[in-house]
């Protein structure tokens, strides 16, 4: 959605979808599967096509540096 805040009152544009992925709350869950972290980053859980596994990679930039340093092989 666009936002024009240059005038005295904000003018909001037409809402648009942010994601094309299949997202859901999950079985019995009543909270959203996405959030914005304190430093402004975005995190979300999306439904995969091959099952219900969750993989969390903390400090993924450090892991990526190690992978690239070893020639791109994990």
Biopython code that builds the backbone (N, CA, C, O; Angstrom):
import numpy as np
from Bio.PDB.StructureBuilder import StructureBuilder

atoms = [
    (1, "UNK", "N", (0.850, -1.160, 0.000)),
    (1, "UNK", "CA", (0.000, 0.000, 0.000)),
    (1, "UNK", "C", (0.900, 1.228, 0.000)),
    (1, "UNK", "O", (1.943, 1.248, 0.653)),
    (2, "UNK", "N", (0.498, 2.215, -0.714)),
    (2, "UNK", "CA", (1.238, 3.463, -0.717)),
    (2, "UNK", "C", (0.706, 4.371, 0.379)),
    (2, "UNK", "O", (-0.432, 4.228, 0.827)),
    (3, "UNK", "N", (1.537, 5.297, 0.798)),
    (3, "UNK", "CA", (1.160, 6.250, 1.829)),
    (3, "UNK", "C", (1.725, 7.599, 1.441)),
    (3, "UNK", "O", (2.922, 7.727, 1.185)),
    (4, "UNK", "N", (0.869, 8.607, 1.398)),
    (4, "UNK", "CA", (1.298, 9.977, 1.138)),
    (4, "UNK", "C", (1.076, 10.773, 2.423)),
    (4, "UNK", "O", (-0.058, 11.088, 2.782)),
    (5, "UNK", "N", (2.163, 11.088, 3.101)),
    (5, "UNK", "CA", (2.079, 11.813, 4.368)),
    (5, "UNK", "C", (2.552, 13.248, 4.217)),
    (5, "UNK", "O", (2.921, 13.885, 5.204)),
    (6, "UNK", "N", (2.546, 13.766, 2.994)),
    (6, "UNK", "CA", (3.048, 15.121, 2.767)),
    (6, "UNK", "C", (2.033, 16.199, 3.140)),
    (6, "UNK", "O", (2.411, 17.348, 3.369)),
    (7, "UNK", "N", (0.765, 15.846, 3.202)),
    (7, "UNK", "CA", (-0.269, 16.824, 3.537)),
    (7, "UNK", "C", (-0.604, 16.803, 5.023)),
    (7, "UNK", "O", (0.061, 16.140, 5.819)),
    (8, "UNK", "N", (-1.639, 17.537, 5.374)),
    (8, "UNK", "CA", (-2.065, 17.601, 6.771)),
    (8, "UNK", "C", (-2.629, 16.264, 7.240)),
    (8, "UNK", "O", (-2.456, 15.893, 8.400)),
    (9, "UNK", "N", (-3.304, 15.537, 6.346)),
    (9, "UNK", "CA", (-3.854, 14.222, 6.663)),
    (9, "UNK", "C", (-3.196, 13.175, 5.774)),
    (9, "UNK", "O", (-2.974, 13.423, 4.589)),
    (10, "UNK", "N", (-2.881, 12.004, 6.332)),
    (10, "UNK", "CA", (-2.282, 10.952, 5.499)),
    (10, "UNK", "C", (-3.289, 10.417, 4.486)),
    (10, "UNK", "O", (-4.485, 10.328, 4.767)),
    (11, "UNK", "N", (-2.788, 10.064, 3.308)),
    (11, "UNK", "CA", (-3.625, 9.482, 2.259)),
    (11, "UNK", "C", (-3.094, 8.081, 1.975)),
    (11, "UNK", "O", (-1.952, 7.909, 1.549)),
    (12, "UNK", "N", (-3.942, 7.087, 2.218)),
    (12, "UNK", "CA", (-3.549, 5.704, 2.025)),
    (12, "UNK", "C", (-3.983, 5.218, 0.657)),
    (12, "UNK", "O", (-5.092, 5.505, 0.207)),
    (13, "UNK", "N", (-3.095, 4.476, -0.009)),
    (13, "UNK", "CA", (-3.412, 3.896, -1.305)),
    (13, "UNK", "C", (-4.085, 2.545, -1.149)),
    (13, "UNK", "O", (-4.434, 2.132, -0.043)),
    (14, "UNK", "N", (-4.260, 1.868, -2.263)),
    (14, "UNK", "CA", (-4.922, 0.567, -2.293)),
    (14, "UNK", "C", (-4.010, -0.496, -1.666)),
    (14, "UNK", "O", (-2.824, -0.554, -1.993)),
    (15, "UNK", "N", (-4.545, -1.333, -0.775)),
    (15, "UNK", "CA", (-3.737, -2.416, -0.187)),
    (15, "UNK", "C", (-3.287, -3.406, -1.255)),
    (15, "UNK", "O", (-4.009, -3.669, -2.216)),
    (16, "UNK", "N", (-2.095, -3.949, -1.077)),
    (16, "UNK", "CA", (-1.567, -4.962, -1.994)),
    (16, "UNK", "C", (-1.040, -6.139, -1.183)),
    (16, "UNK", "O", (-0.614, -5.972, -0.040)),
    (17, "UNK", "N", (-1.069, -7.321, -1.773)),
    (17, "UNK", "CA", (-0.544, -8.518, -1.115)),
    (17, "UNK", "C", (0.966, -8.420, -1.003)),
    (17, "UNK", "O", (1.641, -8.044, -1.961)),
    (18, "UNK", "N", (1.495, -8.755, 0.157)),
    (18, "UNK", "CA", (2.936, -8.726, 0.359)),
    (18, "UNK", "C", (3.604, -10.026, -0.050)),
    (18, "UNK", "O", (4.765, -10.030, -0.459)),
    (19, "UNK", "N", (2.865, -11.145, 0.059)),
    (19, "UNK", "CA", (3.457, -12.450, -0.188)),
    (19, "UNK", "C", (2.563, -13.273, -1.102)),
    (19, "UNK", "O", (1.336, -13.199, -1.025)),
    (20, "UNK", "N", (3.189, -14.052, -1.962)),
    (20, "UNK", "CA", (2.442, -14.957, -2.828)),
    (20, "UNK", "C", (2.468, -16.376, -2.276)),
    (20, "UNK", "O", (1.788, -17.255, -2.805)),
    (21, "UNK", "N", (3.245, -16.612, -1.219)),
    (21, "UNK", "CA", (3.366, -17.945, -0.636)),
    (21, "UNK", "C", (2.102, -18.349, 0.104)),
    (21, "UNK", "O", (1.285, -17.508, 0.479)),
    (22, "UNK", "N", (1.957, -19.657, 0.308)),
    (22, "UNK", "CA", (0.868, -20.163, 1.132)),
    (22, "UNK", "C", (1.257, -19.981, 2.594)),
    (22, "UNK", "O", (2.203, -20.608, 3.070)),
    (23, "UNK", "N", (0.545, -19.142, 3.291)),
    (23, "UNK", "CA", (0.808, -18.892, 4.697)),
    (23, "UNK", "C", (-0.434, -19.225, 5.484)),
    (23, "UNK", "O", (-1.553, -18.972, 5.040)),
    (24, "UNK", "N", (-0.233, -19.788, 6.647)),
    (24, "UNK", "CA", (-1.375, -20.079, 7.494)),
    (24, "UNK", "C", (-0.967, -19.982, 8.947)),
    (24, "UNK", "O", (0.210, -19.806, 9.263)),
    (25, "UNK", "N", (-1.936, -20.097, 9.821)),
    (25, "UNK", "CA", (-1.668, -20.004, 11.248)),
    (25, "UNK", "C", (-1.228, -21.332, 11.832)),
    (25, "UNK", "O", (-0.601, -21.348, 12.891)),
    (26, "UNK", "N", (-1.527, -22.427, 11.196)),
    (26, "UNK", "CA", (-1.185, -23.741, 11.711)),
    (26, "UNK", "C", (-2.322, -24.322, 12.527)),
    (26, "UNK", "O", (-3.268, -23.624, 12.893)),
    (27, "UNK", "N", (-2.218, -25.585, 12.800)),
    (27, "UNK", "CA", (-3.280, -26.295, 13.520)),
    (27, "UNK", "C", (-3.419, -25.775, 14.940)),
    (27, "UNK", "O", (-2.483, -25.865, 15.735)),
    (28, "UNK", "N", (-4.571, -25.239, 15.255)),
    (28, "UNK", "CA", (-4.858, -24.774, 16.599)),
    (28, "UNK", "C", (-4.174, -23.475, 16.995)),
    (28, "UNK", "O", (-4.355, -23.013, 18.121)),
    (29, "UNK", "N", (-3.408, -22.883, 16.121)),
    (29, "UNK", "CA", (-2.709, -21.641, 16.460)),
    (29, "UNK", "C", (-3.612, -20.454, 16.166)),
    (29, "UNK", "O", (-4.350, -20.451, 15.181)),
    (30, "UNK", "N", (-3.548, -19.464, 17.014)),
    (30, "UNK", "CA", (-4.394, -18.293, 16.815)),
    (30, "UNK", "C", (-3.582, -17.015, 16.699)),
    (30, "UNK", "O", (-4.134, -15.916, 16.760)),
    (31, "UNK", "N", (-2.278, -17.153, 16.533)),
    (31, "UNK", "CA", (-1.428, -15.976, 16.370)),
    (31, "UNK", "C", (-0.821, -15.988, 14.974)),
    (31, "UNK", "O", (-0.718, -17.037, 14.338)),
    (32, "UNK", "N", (-0.432, -14.843, 14.518)),
    (32, "UNK", "CA", (0.142, -14.728, 13.174)),
    (32, "UNK", "C", (1.462, -15.488, 13.078)),
    (32, "UNK", "O", (2.157, -15.670, 14.078)),
    (33, "UNK", "N", (1.800, -15.928, 11.874)),
    (33, "UNK", "CA", (3.045, -16.666, 11.657)),
    (33, "UNK", "C", (4.155, -15.757, 11.142)),
    (33, "UNK", "O", (5.091, -16.223, 10.491)),
    (34, "UNK", "N", (4.054, -14.473, 11.428)),
    (34, "UNK", "CA", (5.070, -13.517, 11.008)),
    (34, "UNK", "C", (5.196, -12.437, 12.076)),
    (34, "UNK", "O", (4.300, -12.250, 12.900)),
    (35, "UNK", "N", (6.320, -11.732, 12.049)),
    (35, "UNK", "CA", (6.530, -10.637, 12.991)),
    (35, "UNK", "C", (7.685, -9.786, 12.490)),
    (35, "UNK", "O", (8.425, -10.187, 11.592)),
    (36, "UNK", "N", (7.829, -8.630, 13.069)),
    (36, "UNK", "CA", (8.955, -7.753, 12.807)),
    (36, "UNK", "C", (9.796, -7.738, 14.068)),
    (36, "UNK", "O", (9.282, -7.500, 15.161)),
    (37, "UNK", "N", (11.089, -7.993, 13.920)),
    (37, "UNK", "CA", (11.966, -8.032, 15.081)),
    (37, "UNK", "C", (12.281, -6.628, 15.560)),
    (37, "UNK", "O", (11.981, -5.652, 14.872)),
    (38, "UNK", "N", (12.886, -6.518, 16.738)),
    (38, "UNK", "CA", (13.184, -5.217, 17.341)),
    (38, "UNK", "C", (14.099, -4.364, 16.460)),
    (38, "UNK", "O", (14.034, -3.136, 16.498)),
    (39, "UNK", "N", (14.949, -5.017, 15.672)),
    (39, "UNK", "CA", (15.861, -4.248, 14.812)),
    (39, "UNK", "C", (15.284, -3.996, 13.420)),
    (39, "UNK", "O", (16.000, -3.552, 12.523)),
    (40, "UNK", "N", (13.986, -4.281, 13.236)),
    (40, "UNK", "CA", (13.324, -3.968, 11.973)),
    (40, "UNK", "C", (13.344, -5.066, 10.942)),
    (40, "UNK", "O", (12.818, -4.881, 9.845)),
    (41, "UNK", "N", (13.932, -6.202, 11.253)),
    (41, "UNK", "CA", (13.941, -7.320, 10.314)),
    (41, "UNK", "C", (12.596, -8.024, 10.354)),
    (41, "UNK", "O", (11.817, -7.855, 11.293)),
    (42, "UNK", "N", (12.340, -8.806, 9.336)),
    (42, "UNK", "CA", (11.066, -9.497, 9.195)),
    (42, "UNK", "C", (11.308, -10.986, 9.305)),
    (42, "UNK", "O", (12.272, -11.505, 8.742)),
    (43, "UNK", "N", (10.447, -11.672, 10.018)),
    (43, "UNK", "CA", (10.544, -13.128, 10.138)),
    (43, "UNK", "C", (9.161, -13.716, 9.908)),
    (43, "UNK", "O", (8.160, -13.173, 10.374)),
    (44, "UNK", "N", (9.113, -14.838, 9.181)),
    (44, "UNK", "CA", (7.826, -15.492, 8.960)),
    (44, "UNK", "C", (8.025, -16.979, 8.778)),
    (44, "UNK", "O", (9.098, -17.443, 8.391)),
    (45, "UNK", "N", (6.964, -17.719, 9.067)),
    (45, "UNK", "CA", (6.945, -19.158, 8.845)),
    (45, "UNK", "C", (5.999, -19.388, 7.677)),
    (45, "UNK", "O", (4.871, -18.894, 7.678)),
    (46, "UNK", "N", (6.454, -20.128, 6.695)),
    (46, "UNK", "CA", (5.580, -20.405, 5.557)),
    (46, "UNK", "C", (5.413, -21.905, 5.394)),
    (46, "UNK", "O", (6.250, -22.695, 5.831)),
    (47, "UNK", "N", (4.338, -22.271, 4.771)),
    (47, "UNK", "CA", (4.013, -23.667, 4.558)),
    (47, "UNK", "C", (4.838, -24.207, 3.402)),
    (47, "UNK", "O", (4.844, -23.631, 2.314)),
    (48, "UNK", "N", (5.526, -25.299, 3.633)),
    (48, "UNK", "CA", (6.310, -25.933, 2.588)),
    (48, "UNK", "C", (5.497, -26.947, 1.821)),
    (48, "UNK", "O", (4.432, -27.367, 2.275)),
    (49, "UNK", "N", (5.986, -27.345, 0.667)),
    (49, "UNK", "CA", (5.267, -28.320, -0.152)),
    (49, "UNK", "C", (5.622, -29.750, 0.222)),
    (49, "UNK", "O", (4.958, -30.687, -0.223)),
    (50, "UNK", "N", (6.665, -29.934, 1.039)),
    (50, "UNK", "CA", (7.120, -31.297, 1.339)),
    (50, "UNK", "C", (6.954, -31.679, 2.806)),
    (50, "UNK", "O", (7.697, -32.530, 3.296)),
    (51, "UNK", "N", (6.036, -31.097, 3.500)),
    (51, "UNK", "CA", (5.803, -31.508, 4.880)),
    (51, "UNK", "C", (5.862, -30.348, 5.850)),
    (51, "UNK", "O", (5.974, -29.187, 5.455)),
    (52, "UNK", "N", (5.786, -30.682, 7.120)),
    (52, "UNK", "CA", (5.703, -29.669, 8.148)),
    (52, "UNK", "C", (6.951, -29.543, 8.985)),
    (52, "UNK", "O", (6.860, -29.527, 10.212)),
    (53, "UNK", "N", (8.105, -29.454, 8.375)),
    (53, "UNK", "CA", (9.348, -29.320, 9.122)),
    (53, "UNK", "C", (9.712, -27.850, 9.259)),
    (53, "UNK", "O", (9.498, -27.055, 8.343)),
    (54, "UNK", "N", (10.256, -27.506, 10.397)),
    (54, "UNK", "CA", (10.711, -26.143, 10.655)),
    (54, "UNK", "C", (12.219, -26.165, 10.775)),
    (54, "UNK", "O", (12.779, -26.953, 11.537)),
    (55, "UNK", "N", (12.868, -25.308, 10.029)),
    (55, "UNK", "CA", (14.327, -25.224, 10.088)),
    (55, "UNK", "C", (14.688, -23.795, 10.420)),
    (55, "UNK", "O", (14.347, -22.874, 9.678)),
    (56, "UNK", "N", (15.368, -23.607, 11.519)),
    (56, "UNK", "CA", (15.790, -22.289, 11.967)),
    (56, "UNK", "C", (17.295, -22.203, 11.823)),
    (56, "UNK", "O", (18.022, -23.057, 12.331)),
    (57, "UNK", "N", (17.760, -21.190, 11.143)),
    (57, "UNK", "CA", (19.191, -20.976, 10.983)),
    (57, "UNK", "C", (19.525, -19.658, 11.665)),
    (57, "UNK", "O", (19.241, -18.583, 11.137)),
    (58, "UNK", "N", (20.124, -19.752, 12.833)),
    (58, "UNK", "CA", (20.555, -18.559, 13.559)),
    (58, "UNK", "C", (21.920, -18.149, 13.025)),
    (58, "UNK", "O", (22.734, -19.001, 12.669)),
    (59, "UNK", "N", (22.167, -16.870, 12.969)),
    (59, "UNK", "CA", (23.434, -16.337, 12.464)),
    (59, "UNK", "C", (23.746, -16.863, 11.064)),
    (59, "UNK", "O", (24.875, -17.259, 10.774)),
    (60, "UNK", "N", (22.726, -16.862, 10.200)),
    (60, "UNK", "CA", (22.880, -17.440, 8.872)),
    (60, "UNK", "C", (23.940, -16.727, 8.043)),
    (60, "UNK", "O", (24.519, -17.326, 7.136)),
    (61, "UNK", "N", (24.203, -15.459, 8.338)),
    (61, "UNK", "CA", (25.241, -14.760, 7.567)),
    (61, "UNK", "C", (26.616, -15.341, 7.874)),
    (61, "UNK", "O", (27.464, -15.418, 6.985)),
    (62, "UNK", "N", (26.850, -15.750, 9.122)),
    (62, "UNK", "CA", (28.122, -16.385, 9.465)),
    (62, "UNK", "C", (28.245, -17.742, 8.784)),
    (62, "UNK", "O", (29.314, -18.107, 8.294)),
    (63, "UNK", "N", (27.133, -18.492, 8.758)),
    (63, "UNK", "CA", (27.143, -19.780, 8.065)),
    (63, "UNK", "C", (27.411, -19.579, 6.579)),
    (63, "UNK", "O", (28.164, -20.346, 5.978)),
    (64, "UNK", "N", (26.810, -18.566, 5.985)),
    (64, "UNK", "CA", (27.025, -18.280, 4.572)),
    (64, "UNK", "C", (28.491, -17.924, 4.303)),
    (64, "UNK", "O", (29.060, -18.371, 3.307)),
    (65, "UNK", "N", (29.101, -17.130, 5.173)),
    (65, "UNK", "CA", (30.521, -16.782, 5.014)),
    (65, "UNK", "C", (31.387, -18.031, 5.038)),
    (65, "UNK", "O", (32.323, -18.156, 4.249)),
    (66, "UNK", "N", (31.075, -18.961, 5.946)),
    (66, "UNK", "CA", (31.853, -20.204, 6.028)),
    (66, "UNK", "C", (31.660, -21.044, 4.773)),
    (66, "UNK", "O", (32.619, -21.621, 4.261)),
    (67, "UNK", "N", (30.445, -21.119, 4.279)),
    (67, "UNK", "CA", (30.156, -21.882, 3.066)),
    (67, "UNK", "C", (30.906, -21.301, 1.877)),
    (67, "UNK", "O", (31.516, -22.035, 1.098)),
    (68, "UNK", "N", (30.858, -19.988, 1.742)),
    (68, "UNK", "CA", (31.550, -19.339, 0.629)),
    (68, "UNK", "C", (33.058, -19.469, 0.747)),
    (68, "UNK", "O", (33.748, -19.626, -0.260)),
    (69, "UNK", "N", (33.582, -19.405, 1.979)),
    (69, "UNK", "CA", (35.015, -19.533, 2.182)),
    (69, "UNK", "C", (35.510, -20.929, 1.827)),
    (69, "UNK", "O", (36.668, -21.099, 1.446)),
    (70, "UNK", "N", (34.636, -21.932, 1.948)),
    (70, "UNK", "CA", (35.034, -23.312, 1.634)),
    (70, "UNK", "C", (34.709, -23.671, 0.185)),
    (70, "UNK", "O", (34.678, -24.847, -0.175)),
    (71, "UNK", "N", (34.470, -22.667, -0.633)),
    (71, "UNK", "CA", (34.228, -22.929, -2.045)),
    (71, "UNK", "C", (32.767, -23.122, -2.390)),
    (71, "UNK", "O", (32.448, -23.581, -3.487)),
    (72, "UNK", "N", (31.881, -22.783, -1.482)),
    (72, "UNK", "CA", (30.461, -22.889, -1.759)),
    (72, "UNK", "C", (29.864, -24.261, -1.513)),
    (72, "UNK", "O", (28.731, -24.532, -1.912)),
    (73, "UNK", "N", (30.624, -25.128, -0.856)),
    (73, "UNK", "CA", (30.135, -26.471, -0.564)),
    (73, "UNK", "C", (29.793, -26.568, 0.896)),
    (73, "UNK", "O", (30.576, -26.164, 1.757)),
    (74, "UNK", "N", (28.630, -27.100, 1.178)),
    (74, "UNK", "CA", (28.189, -27.217, 2.566)),
    (74, "UNK", "C", (28.516, -28.564, 3.110)),
    (74, "UNK", "O", (28.219, -28.850, 4.270)),
]
sb = StructureBuilder()
sb.init_structure("model")
sb.init_model(0)
sb.init_chain("A")
sb.init_seg("    ")
for serial, (resi, resn, name, xyz) in enumerate(atoms, 1):
    if name == "N":
        sb.init_residue(resn, " ", resi, " ")
    sb.init_atom(name, np.array(xyz, "f"), 0.0, 1.0, " ", f" {name:<3s}", serial, name[0])
structure = sb.get_structure()
